[in-house]
Amino acid sequence: MSEVVIIGAGLGGLLCGAYLSRRGFGITVLEQGLQTGGCLQTFVREGERFDTGFHSVGGLAPGEPLYGIFEPLGLMSLPWEKVPDDEGFPFLRLQHPTEGVSAMEREHILEPYKGSSWRLRGGGKVLADALQADILAHGGRVLTRRRVVRIASGTAYCSDSSSYSGIIIADIHPLSCMAICTDHIRPSYLRRLRSYRNGDGVFSVYIKLAKGIPSDGHGIFADGSLMIHFGDAGADGLSHNLTLLCFAPARPFDRNELAISCIAKARQQLPELEPASWWTSTPATWERYTLTPGGSAYGFIKDYDNPSLSFLPPETPVPGLFLTGQNLGLHGVLGVSKTALRTCQSVIEYSKSL
């Protein structure tokens, strides 16, 4: 079978690697950072573990969409914890009439409320580590500290002078990929990519709590603008850290001032919130770790009025170069996972022509 080189060890890249390695492809994953996972990465401060971009996921129950992707890869054996269902649905909060909405659209809107929601004990790193282990178990390689600086004629060249050849899958922002590709690219394709707008980035406040707070796994959406996520509960049943997230522009701002504002808003929902220590990350932080222009958290903005114009196929004008990740279709764990399968199918079909 063919060799496949995957640039970027985020969820999309790791899923492509696991899926294709099980089908006999030789896999090499190149990751610029010290650890794999992309937005699945975790970090520790003062003994508390924090997630960066992974907090909960839906659709993991049998018969739901993500279950069908994760189960064949053995990922359902991970320590998933189901978030308890709400006792009721606050239908009175629907601010817009649904008379003009089709049955299919209505089901899509309500599905997250009706389907299951899950957390992963240990955080996103557990998922990234499992996918990496699966790639290694099927003969692949996952190499960190390998920043790809050039793509040419089916070869990825790294900053340490190493190079890797094969079919290439880029699990990075499409514009970042095209910026390092020296093969001929149709100007119309580049114009199309440049016409898309990136969504805003995320500002995060990571809080170590002075006193634990009870949590059943539910997150809180405060005032329509601030997400509050609880860390894993300890042996005492309490969460000892929180993560606060809100959208933020790529331009400079006072991170300390915004953090204090976020904490004050969170206290309106959690009066018992008492930080012992806190740290922050900005869109600039995300840009350094993911190479996403402006640190955009969800990639290209999609136009629901013209979906065919804002969704990208995995294939690029460069033969043997494919894309994957949130910029092609939908974002989030489910969107990225479904896109990874589309990319793998395209690679399999392409390999038959070699």
Residue pairs with C-beta under 8 A, 6 or more apart in sequence:
1 23
1 24
1 25
1 26
1 351
2 25
2 26
2 166
2 167
2 351
2 354
3 25
3 26
3 28
3 165
3 166
3 167
4 16
4 17
4 20
4 25
4 26
4 27
4 28
4 166
4 167
4 168
4 169
4 347
5 28
5 30
5 156
5 164
5 165
5 166
5 167
5 168
5 169
6 13
6 16
6 17
6 27
6 28
6 29
6 30
6 168
6 169
6 171
7 13
7 30
7 148
7 151
7 156
7 168
7 169
7 170
7 171
7 172
7 177
8 29
8 30
8 31
8 32
8 38
8 170
8 171
8 172
8 325
9 29
9 30
9 31
9 33
9 36
9 37
9 38
9 128
9 132
9 142
9 144
9 171
10 37
10 38
10 39
10 40
10 171
10 290
10 325
10 336
11 37
11 38
11 39
11 40
11 127
11 128
11 131
11 333
11 336
11 337
11 340
12 171
12 324
12 325
12 326
12 336
12 337
12 339
12 340
12 343
13 29
13 31
13 38
13 169
13 171
13 324
13 325
14 29
14 36
14 37
14 128
14 131
14 132
14 135
15 69
15 73
15 131
15 336
15 337
15 340
15 341
16 169
16 171
16 324
16 340
16 343
16 344
16 347
17 27
17 29
17 131
17 135
17 140
17 142
18 73
18 131
18 134
18 135
18 138
19 73
19 340
19 341
19 344
20 27
20 344
20 347
20 348
21 27
21 134
21 135
21 138
21 139
21 140
22 73
22 134
22 138
23 348
25 347
25 351
26 139
26 140
26 166
27 135
27 138
27 139
27 140
27 141
28 140
28 141
28 143
28 164
28 166
29 36
29 132
29 135
29 140
29 141
29 142
29 143
30 143
30 146
30 147
30 148
30 156
30 158
30 164
31 142
31 143
31 144
31 145
31 146
32 144
32 145
32 146
32 147
32 148
32 291
33 41
33 144
33 145
33 289
34 144
34 145
35 41
35 125
35 128
35 144
36 128
36 129
36 132
36 142
36 144
37 124
37 125
37 127
37 128
38 53
38 128
38 171
38 289
38 290
39 52
39 53
39 54
39 124
39 290
40 51
40 52
40 53
40 54
40 123
40 124
40 125
40 127
40 128
41 52
41 53
41 124
41 125
41 128
41 289
42 49
42 50
42 51
42 52
42 123
42 124
42 125
43 49
43 50
43 52
44 50
45 206
45 208
45 277
45 279
46 208
46 276
46 277
47 208
48 206
48 208
48 231
48 240
48 241
49 122
49 123
49 231
49 232
49 241
50 123
50 206
50 231
50 241
50 243
51 123
51 124
51 229
51 243
52 124
52 204
52 281
52 289
53 124
53 202
53 297
54 120
54 123
54 124
54 127
54 333
55 119
55 219
55 227
55 229
55 243
56 83
56 117
56 118
56 119
56 217
56 219
56 229
57 66
57 117
57 118
57 119
57 120
57 332
57 333
57 334
58 64
58 66
58 112
58 115
58 116
58 117
58 118
58 334
59 65
59 66
59 67
59 115
59 116
59 334
60 66
60 67
60 70
60 76
60 80
60 116
60 118
61 67
61 82
61 115
61 116
64 115
64 116
65 334
65 338
66 333
66 334
66 337
67 76
69 337
69 338
69 341
70 76
70 337
73 131
73 134
74 130
74 134
75 127
75 130
75 131
78 120
78 126
78 127
78 130
79 120
79 121
79 122
79 126
80 118
80 119
80 120
80 121
81 118
81 119
81 120
81 121
81 217
82 116
82 117
82 118
83 116
83 117
83 118
83 119
83 216
83 217
83 218
84 216
84 217
84 218
85 116
86 113
89 113
98 106
101 109
119 217
119 232
120 126
120 127
121 232
122 232
123 232
132 142
135 141
135 142
136 142
145 160
146 158
146 160
146 162
147 158
147 159
147 160
148 156
148 157
148 158
148 159
148 180
149 157
149 158
149 159
149 180
150 156
150 157
150 180
150 181
150 182
151 157
151 168
151 170
151 177
151 180
151 181
151 182
151 183
151 318
151 321
152 181
152 182
152 183
153 183
154 165
154 166
154 167
154 168
154 320
154 321
155 163
155 164
155 165
156 163
156 164
156 165
156 168
157 163
158 164
167 320
167 322
167 347
167 350
167 351
168 320
168 321
168 322
169 322
169 323
169 324
169 343
169 347
170 177
170 321
170 322
170 323
170 324
171 324
171 325
172 290
172 291
172 292
172 325
173 290
173 291
173 292
173 293
173 296
173 299
173 325
173 327
174 193
174 300
174 312
174 323
174 327
174 328
175 193
175 194
175 293
176 291
176 292
176 293
177 316
177 321
177 323
178 185
178 189
178 190
178 193
181 318
181 321
183 318
183 321
184 317
184 318
185 316
185 317
185 318
186 317
189 316
189 317
196 300
196 301
196 310
197 300
197 301
198 292
198 293
198 294
198 296
198 299
198 300
198 301
199 296
199 297
199 298
199 299
199 300
199 301
200 247
200 248
200 249
200 250
200 283
200 296
200 297
201 247
201 248
201 249
201 250
201 282
201 283
201 284
201 286
201 287
201 294
201 295
201 296
201 297
202 245
202 246
202 247
202 248
202 283
202 286
202 295
202 297
203 245
203 246
203 247
203 248
203 255
203 258
203 259
203 262
203 280
203 281
203 282
203 283
204 243
204 244
204 245
204 280
204 281
205 243
205 244
205 245
205 259
205 262
205 263
205 278
205 279
205 280
206 241
206 242
206 243
206 278
206 279
206 280
206 281
207 241
207 242
207 243
207 244
207 263
207 273
207 275
207 277
207 278
208 240
208 241
208 275
208 276
208 277
208 278
209 239
209 240
209 241
209 242
209 273
209 274
209 275
209 276
210 274
210 275
210 276
211 272
211 274
212 234
212 236
212 238
212 239
212 240
213 230
213 238
213 239
213 242
213 270
213 272
213 273
214 237
214 238
214 239
215 230
215 233
215 238
215 239
217 230
219 227
219 228
219 229
219 230
220 227
220 228
220 269
220 270
221 227
221 228
222 228
222 265
222 266
222 268
222 269
223 265
223 268
225 246
225 247
225 265
226 244
226 245
226 246
226 262
226 265
226 266
227 244
227 245
227 246
228 242
228 243
228 244
228 266
228 269
228 270
229 242
229 243
229 244
229 245
230 239
230 241
230 242
231 239
231 240
231 241
231 242
231 243
232 239
233 239
234 240
242 266
242 270
242 273
244 262
244 263
244 266
246 258
246 262
247 297
248 258
248 282
248 283
249 283
250 283
250 284
250 287
250 294
250 295
250 296
253 282
255 280
255 282
256 280
258 280
259 278
259 280
263 273
263 275
263 278
266 273
267 273
282 295
283 294
283 295
283 296
283 297
284 295
285 295
286 292
286 295
286 296
286 297
287 293
287 294
287 295
292 299
297 331
298 326
298 331
299 325
299 326
299 327
299 331
300 310
300 312
300 327
301 310
302 310
302 311
302 330
303 309
303 310
311 328
311 329
312 323
312 327
312 328
312 329
313 328
313 342
313 346
314 322
314 323
314 324
314 328
314 339
314 342
314 343
314 346
314 347
315 322
315 323
315 346
315 350
316 322
316 323
320 350
322 343
322 346
322 347
322 350
323 343
324 336
324 339
324 340
324 342
324 343
325 336
325 339
326 332
326 335
326 336
326 339
328 339
328 342
328 343
329 335
329 338
329 339
329 342
330 336
330 338
330 339
